[in-house]
């Protein structure tokens, strides 16, 4: 259940950052307008960015394994 909430939160945040969700208010009401194409695009771009970031972390971790951190006196 917590993982589902986390994934939904990430999708909403990526959509907000990408400008897919707009807040429109009048004197009588407030509304959130969702642009489906912009939402899908921002979610895809965000997912690709997260994938690339994790890929770089794994590559860096592989490089660290080859380093000898022994201290000699």
Helices and strands as residue ranges (DSSP letters): H 2-17, E 21-25, E 30-34, H 36-65
